[in-house]
Amino acid sequence: MALLTVSNIATAYDRIDVLHGISIEVEQGKITCILGSNGAGKSTLIRSILGLTPPHQGEINFDNAPLRGLPTHQIIGRGIACIPEGRKVFPKMTVEENLRVGAYQISQEAEILRRIEKVYELFPRLKERVTQLAGTMSGGEQAMLSIGRGLMADPRLLIIDDPSLGLSPLYVKENFRIISEINKLGTTILLVEQNARQTLAISHYGYVIAQGKIVARGTAQELNENAEVRTAYFG
């Protein structure tokens, strides 16, 4: 069953379309990936879903309810969280303060503490650095914190934008392991990435976007075996 359905959307900047009739489905309980190079339209697709750059055509439905036209805070309130490209932690706030920002819609302190402990179970390293300022952490640790902050909203859909960007191979491998683990715990994931090899290794289904259009789609195995995809992403 599709949790998120994007149907024939077109999104423009300064009246010039960047997305041209994009349609995707994100199945509940699965990892769906969007592969594409820089400038392909991946980030615009995320912005369209979140209402930051609303599409001027098409429909976006989440759990069979329309999202298009809603303000971003209401879209987030439906159960969607986003881990932005480049991590974007609050550098002058501690680890715990960053996590609490992710639970800004929760008023019960006991529930906030329960969610913080769940994040620490996934990322023991964050628990060791509760009072450390986020800006003094390594890139890999900031990536953990960014994902943890997104999980504080207990989202039904977690959108993750380029989680491997700027990370060492060791942290990239660890990040993808954690993303797979989060999915196994029940969270639906839309993974937007350039790193095709690692992404397809953990995804169930995927789409390839180029110049604002979907140019290939299929199961992870089908995309792995697609000659054009292999040429573009595996060399």
N, C-alpha and C positions, 0 to 999 in steps of 0.2 A: 504494500500500500504506500502511495506517495504521501510524504509528510509535507513537502514543498513542491509546488508546481509553478514553473515559469513558462508562460505561453506567449510566443511571438512578440516579445518586447523589443522596442526600439528606444534607445536613449541617446540624447544629443548634448553636446557642449557647444554653446554659441550657434545653435541651429544646425550644426553639422553632426549627423548621426555617427556615433561611435559603435553602438550595437545595432545590428540589422536582423530583426526577426529571430531573436534567440529563444529557444525552447529547451528546458531541461526539467528533469524530475529527480528529486532526492527521496529515495525510498526509506521509510521508517526503519530504524535500527541498523542501517548500513552506512558504509563510507562511500560517498560519491565524490569523484575528483573532477576538477576542471584543469586541464593542462593547456599551457600556452606560453609563448615567449613574452618578453617585455613589450608593452604596447598592443598586445593582442585584444585587450578588452576585459581581462579578468577582474581587475579592480573596479572597473565601471559596472560590471555585473553585480559585484558585491554591493556597491553603493546603490544600485537600482533596487536590490532586494531590501536593503535597510532604509530606503526612502531618503537617502542623502542626496542622490541625484535621480529624481523620479523619472521613470520612463514616460514617454508621451504616447505610447501605443502598447497594447497587449495587456495581459493579466498576470498577477502574481497571487497565488493562493497558498496559505499555510494552514494545514489541518482543515481543509475545505472552507476556509474563511478568507475573503479578499484582503490583501495587504496594500495594494496600490492606492495611493491617496492618503494613507494614514501617516501621521508624523512619526519620526524615528522612535521616540520614546514609547509610543504605543506598540510599534512593531517589536521592539525589544521586550516589552511587557507581555507579549503573547508567548514568549519562551524561546527567543532567539538571542544568542550571544555571538560576538565576533572577536577573534584574536587578530589584531591588525598587523599588517606587514611592518617589519622592522621593530616589533615588540612594543615599543612606546609605553614603557613603564613610567611611573612618576618618580623621577630620580632623587628628589629631596624628601621622599617619604620612605618609611621603613617597609620591610617585606609585609608585615602584618597590616600596616596602614594601606598598602596597595591592595591587598586581598579584601579588606573591608570596603574599599571603593566598589569592588565587584558585587557587593551585597547591599548596595545603597537602597534597594527597594524593600529590604527585609528589616522589620522593626524589632523582632524578638532577638535579644542578645544570645539566648541559648541556642537558637537556630543558626545564628552567625558563627558561633563557636563550633557547632557541630560541623558546619561546612568547612571551616578553616582546618579542622582536624582531618577531614576527608582529603583535602588538598595536601596536607603534610604526609598522609599515608602514601599518596602518589609520588610526592616529591620530598623525601626525607631531608634533602639538602636545604630546602627552604626552612624547615623547622630548626635547623642548626643556625639559621641566619635571621631569626625573627626580628631582631632590632637593627639589622644592618640596613643602611640606606641603599635603595635599589640602584642608584646611579654608580655605586662603587662595586657592583657585582659584575662578573664576567658576562659575555654575551649569552653563553649557554644558560647561565643561572637566570638572567633576565628573561630568556625565552620560557623557562619553567614558570617564572613568576607571572608572565603574561598569560600563559595557558591557565594557571591556577586562578588568576583573577577572573577569567572568563567562566570558569567552572563554579565560582561562587554564586552565580545567578541560577545554578541548577538548571541549565537550559535543556530544552527538548531538542534543539538544533544548535550545533556549534559550528560556526563558519571560521575556518582557519586560513589566513592569507599568507602564503609564502613562508612557512615555518622554518625552512632550511636557509633562508637568506642570511648571509654573513656569518654562518656558524661553521665551526670545524667539523670535519667528517665524523668525529666521535660524538659530538653533540647532535649532529643531524640524525645519526643512527638512533641515539637515545630518544630524541624528540619523536621520531616516527614510531618507536616502540611504545611510548607513552600514549600517543594518539590512538594507536591500535587498542591499547588497554582501556582507554576511556570509552571507546566504541563497544568493547566487550562488556563493559559495565552498564551499557544500555543507552548511551547518548548517540543520536544520529549526527553524522559529521559531513559537512561539505568542505572538502579539502582543495584549496586553490593553490597550484604549485607550478614551478618550472622543472623540478627534479622528477622526471618521469619514472626513472628506475625505482627509486624508493617509494614514490607515490603509488604506482601500480602494484607494488609488492604487498601493500596493505589495503588497497581499495577493492570494492566489490564491482563498481560500475564507474564509467568515466566518459567525459566529453573532451574533445580537443577544440580549442577556439583559436581562430586566426583572423585578423583584420575584422573583428567584430562579428564573425559568423561561426557557427558550429560546423566544423569540417569533418569530424569523425566522432563516432559514439559507439559504445559497446561495453561488454564486460571487461574487467581488467585483463583477462587472458586474451580476449579478442584484440584489444588495443596493443598488447604486447606483441601479438603476431601480425599486426597491420604493418605492411611494408613501408608505407608513407610515414607512419608514426615512428617506426624504428629508424628510418633515415633522418628524420627531423630531430629526434631526441636521443638516439643512441649512437649515431654516427656510423 
